């Protein structure tokens, strides 16, 4: 008898519990703030604030309202965006690690490159830069040899 393949269904009620309330909140706010409507709302708020300038005689308090509001929103958004960026980076690292591990002939040490020290990363970077330069030189040499010798065999 064939087994049924299990499929993961996301229940929105359990999403908060699975991710934690902050991760869920940060992802939701980052998603919403990236929408055109959010930009339009922010633009509308700035226009409304600017339009009230004459009403408040462009006072220091009037200016303080927009300065304080934008500072608070910016301060909070930094943390929300950083959280979602950390999650996205981790997911990308996991996906790349999986590809590296399953590739025949790949160096599995690269699957955990994000855990290396700065010195180890720099050494690895230099190693791969040298390999890339050697490959480029080899390709350039082959192309120039083909150009001088012409094509044959067709």
C-alpha positions, -999 to +999 in steps of 0.1 A: +000+000+000+014+034-010+020+060+017+004+094+013+029+121+009+028+145+038+023+181+028+030+210+051+001+234+054+006+267+070-021+276+095-020+314+101-031+308+137+000+287+144+024+309+124+029+333+154+037+304+176+061+288+151+081+319+143+077+338+175+057+370+177+085+394+170+096+375+138+060+374+126+055+410+134+087+421+118+081+402+086+045+415+084+055+451+089+085+448+065+062+433+039+036+460+043+061+489+044+075+477+011+042+482-007+034+512-028+005+521-006+029+525+024+050+550+003+019+569-007+006+570+029+040+584+041+040+609+012+004+619+022+014+625+058+044+647+047+021+667+024-005+671+051+022+682+076+036+707+051+001+720+043-005+727+080+027+749+082+008+782+076-018+772+102+009+768+128+031+797+115+059+773+108+066+771+145+094+752+161+067+728+175+054+722+140+089+713+128+095+692+159+065+670+151+079+658+117+114+655+130+104+635+160+080+613+140+105+605+113+132+598+138+110+573+158+098+556+126+133+553+112+147+540+145+121+513+148+122+503+111+160+497+114+153+468+138+125+454+118+144+455+086+175+440+102+154+411+116+139+403+082+173+406+065+189+382+090+161+357+083+165+361+046+203+358+048+200+326+070+175+310+046+198+318+016+228+304+035+209+272+042+198+269+006+233+274-007+247+250+019+223+223+006+233+229-030+270+227-021+266+196-001+246+177-028+270+188-056+294+161-065+330+174-064+321+206-044+341+215-014+318+210+016+338+234+037+322+262+017+288+251+030+297+268+063+318+297+050+297+322+070+311+307+102+348+313+093+368+341+108+376+372+089+411+361+082+399+327+070+374+343+047+400+367+033+423+337+026+395+318+009+386+349-011+422+353-023+423+316-032+392+318-053+403+351-068+435+334-079+416+305-094+393+329-112+423+348-126+439+315-138+407+304-154+403+338-172+439+336-184+434+301-197+402+311-215+419+342-230+448+320-242+424+295-258+403+322-275+434+339-290+448+305-302+414+298-319+415+332-335+450+327-349+445+291-361+410+295-374+382+270-371+387+235-383+367+203-385+334+217-400 
